[in-house]
Amino acid sequence: MRLGRRPLDLTVGFGHTTDAMQKWLWLLLAGLVVVAGLIFWWARQALAPSSEAYRASVLQVLKGQGGLDPGLGFLLRGLKEDLNCRDEALCLRRENFAFALDLAEEYENLFGDYYGRLCQSGRLRPGTDDKTEHERLCQLLERLFKEVGGVKMNAALALQFLDRNDPDAARSLLKRFLDRILEHRERVLAITAELRAITWLEPVLPAVKS
């Protein structure tokens, strides 16, 4: 009896070939992702300004434009000097709290503007060498914004309290509001010292009195 030939099984080894192809495809895809990431990183570095250009842009913003935007140094000096209490009796008067409120509202807007333009707009991208100091500057500007907000809140609360109470009878509570405002002032002074650690900011910071 003549035996016929067995048909050729074309599926033999096909599963192994498919697995190998899948592995190679995954490796190829992973390689493309890595290459794309490197290209993106190099592109960002190429688009980032030089250290000199970045710092010049920051100083341009913080020096202000005059008038309604007198600059960072003016704001820090104003918080130090205008909120300083040399006579408690005068500091507890309505006029002082009203002045502190107006000052804080104006300065809060300016600090918020500086923070937004330097830290949130996306237009200013520091290079690798300036990234750490840029992040530090943004943190300090945000803290200044919050401290001035604290001054505004306590001055507003003092004025509301004065509207409903006799100043002499409410002296102890008014003293608390004043103390909180002075605490915010002290923290602003501490932040100013931290800003001085970023040495290239010196041109826009208040002069140090000898």
C-alpha positions as CSV (number, residue, x, y, z in Angstrom):
1,M,0.0,0.0,0.0
2,R,1.4,3.4,-1.1
3,L,1.6,5.9,1.6
4,G,0.9,9.6,0.7
5,R,3.2,12.4,1.7
6,R,2.1,14.4,4.8
7,P,1.2,17.9,3.8
8,L,3.6,20.7,4.9
9,D,2.5,22.3,8.1
10,L,3.0,26.0,7.6
11,T,2.1,26.9,11.1
12,V,5.1,25.2,12.7
13,G,7.2,27.8,14.5
14,F,4.7,30.6,13.6
15,G,3.9,31.3,17.2
16,H,7.5,31.7,18.1
17,T,8.1,34.0,15.1
18,T,5.2,36.2,16.2
19,D,6.4,36.5,19.8
20,A,9.9,37.5,18.6
21,M,8.4,40.1,16.3
22,Q,6.3,41.6,19.1
23,K,9.4,41.8,21.3
24,W,11.3,43.6,18.6
25,L,8.4,46.0,18.0
26,W,8.2,46.8,21.7
27,L,12.0,47.4,21.8
28,L,11.7,49.6,18.7
29,L,8.8,51.6,20.2
30,A,10.7,52.1,23.5
31,G,13.7,53.3,21.6
32,L,11.6,55.8,19.7
33,V,10.1,57.1,22.9
34,V,13.6,57.6,24.4
35,V,14.8,59.3,21.3
36,A,11.7,61.5,21.1
37,G,12.3,62.4,24.8
38,L,15.9,63.4,24.2
39,I,14.9,65.5,21.1
40,F,12.3,67.3,23.2
41,W,14.8,67.9,26.0
42,W,17.4,69.3,23.7
43,A,14.8,71.4,22.0
44,R,13.8,72.9,25.3
45,Q,17.4,73.6,26.2
46,A,17.9,75.2,22.8
47,L,14.8,77.5,23.3
48,A,15.7,78.4,26.9
49,P,17.4,81.8,27.1
50,S,21.0,82.2,28.2
51,S,21.6,82.9,31.9
52,E,22.3,86.5,31.1
53,A,19.1,86.9,29.1
54,Y,17.0,85.1,31.7
55,R,18.3,87.2,34.5
56,A,17.9,90.4,32.6
57,S,14.2,89.5,31.9
58,V,13.6,88.9,35.6
59,L,15.2,92.2,36.6
60,Q,13.2,94.0,34.0
61,V,10.0,92.8,35.5
62,L,11.0,93.4,39.1
63,K,12.4,96.8,38.7
64,G,8.9,98.0,37.8
65,Q,7.7,100.6,35.3
66,G,7.3,103.6,37.6
67,G,4.0,105.1,38.6
68,L,1.6,102.4,39.6
69,D,4.4,99.8,39.4
70,P,7.3,101.2,41.4
71,G,9.2,97.9,41.6
72,L,10.0,95.1,44.1
73,G,12.5,97.2,46.0
74,F,10.0,100.0,46.6
75,L,7.4,97.5,47.8
76,L,9.8,95.8,50.3
77,R,11.0,99.1,51.6
78,G,7.4,100.3,52.0
79,L,6.4,97.2,54.0
80,K,9.4,97.6,56.2
81,E,9.1,101.4,56.9
82,D,5.4,102.2,56.5
83,L,4.2,99.3,58.6
84,N,6.7,99.9,61.4
85,C,4.9,101.0,64.6
86,R,6.9,103.5,66.6
87,D,3.9,104.8,68.7
88,E,1.4,102.2,69.8
89,A,-1.3,104.8,70.5
90,L,-1.1,106.1,67.0
91,C,-0.9,102.6,65.5
92,L,-4.2,101.6,67.1
93,R,-6.1,104.5,65.5
94,R,-8.5,103.9,62.6
95,E,-6.3,105.9,60.2
96,N,-3.4,103.6,60.7
97,F,-5.5,100.4,60.0
98,A,-7.1,102.1,56.9
99,F,-3.6,103.0,55.7
100,A,-2.4,99.5,56.2
101,L,-5.4,98.1,54.3
102,D,-4.9,100.4,51.3
103,L,-1.2,99.7,51.2
104,A,-1.7,95.9,51.4
105,E,-4.4,95.9,48.7
106,E,-2.1,97.8,46.3
107,Y,1.0,95.7,47.1
108,E,-0.9,92.4,46.9
109,N,-1.9,93.1,43.3
110,L,1.7,94.0,42.4
111,F,3.2,90.9,44.0
112,G,0.5,88.8,42.3
113,D,1.4,90.4,39.0
114,Y,5.2,89.7,39.5
115,Y,4.5,86.1,40.4
116,G,2.1,85.6,37.5
117,R,4.5,87.1,34.9
118,L,7.6,85.3,36.2
119,C,6.3,82.0,37.4
120,Q,3.0,81.2,35.7
121,S,2.9,82.7,32.2
122,G,5.2,80.1,30.7
123,R,7.0,82.7,28.7
124,L,10.0,82.7,30.9
125,R,11.8,79.4,30.8
126,P,15.1,79.4,32.8
127,G,18.0,77.2,31.6
128,T,19.4,74.4,33.7
129,D,21.9,76.7,35.5
130,D,19.1,79.0,36.7
131,K,16.3,76.6,37.4
132,T,16.9,76.2,41.1
133,E,17.1,79.9,41.8
134,H,14.1,80.5,39.6
135,E,12.0,78.1,41.6
136,R,13.3,79.7,44.8
137,L,12.4,83.2,43.6
138,C,8.9,82.0,42.7
139,Q,8.4,80.5,46.2
140,L,9.5,83.7,47.8
141,L,7.2,85.8,45.7
142,E,4.3,83.6,46.6
143,R,5.2,84.0,50.3
144,L,5.3,87.7,49.9
145,F,1.9,87.6,48.3
146,K,0.5,85.6,51.2
147,E,2.1,87.9,53.9
148,V,0.6,91.0,52.3
149,G,-2.7,89.2,52.2
150,G,-2.4,88.6,55.9
151,V,-1.8,92.3,56.5
152,K,-4.9,93.1,54.4
153,M,-7.1,90.7,56.3
154,N,-6.1,91.9,59.8
155,A,-6.4,95.6,58.9
156,A,-9.8,94.9,57.4
157,L,-10.9,93.0,60.5
158,A,-9.7,95.8,62.8
159,L,-11.7,98.4,60.7
160,Q,-14.8,96.2,60.9
161,F,-14.4,95.9,64.6
162,L,-14.0,99.7,65.0
163,D,-17.2,100.2,63.1
164,R,-19.1,98.4,65.8
165,N,-17.2,99.1,69.0
166,D,-15.7,101.9,71.0
167,P,-11.9,102.1,70.3
168,D,-11.0,102.6,74.0
169,A,-13.1,99.6,75.1
170,A,-11.7,97.4,72.3
171,R,-8.1,98.4,72.7
172,S,-6.9,94.9,73.7
173,L,-8.4,93.3,70.6
174,L,-7.1,96.0,68.4
175,K,-3.7,95.4,69.8
176,R,-4.0,91.7,68.6
177,F,-4.7,92.9,65.1
178,L,-1.8,95.2,65.2
179,D,0.5,92.5,66.5
180,R,-0.5,90.2,63.7
181,I,0.2,92.9,61.1
182,L,3.7,93.5,62.7
183,E,4.3,89.7,62.6
184,H,3.6,89.7,58.8
185,R,6.0,92.6,58.5
186,E,8.7,90.7,60.3
187,R,8.2,87.7,58.0
188,V,8.5,90.1,55.0
189,L,11.9,91.2,56.4
190,A,13.0,87.6,56.6
191,I,11.9,86.9,53.0
192,T,13.8,90.0,51.9
193,A,16.9,88.5,53.5
194,E,16.3,85.2,51.6
195,L,16.0,87.2,48.4
196,R,19.4,88.7,49.0
197,A,20.8,85.1,48.8
198,I,20.0,85.3,45.1
199,T,22.9,87.7,44.5
200,W,22.0,88.9,41.0
201,L,18.7,90.3,42.4
202,E,20.6,93.0,44.2
203,P,19.8,95.8,41.7
204,V,16.0,95.4,42.4
205,L,16.2,95.0,46.2
206,P,16.2,97.8,48.8
207,A,19.6,99.2,49.6
208,V,21.2,97.8,52.8
209,K,21.7,100.6,55.3
210,S,25.2,100.6,56.9
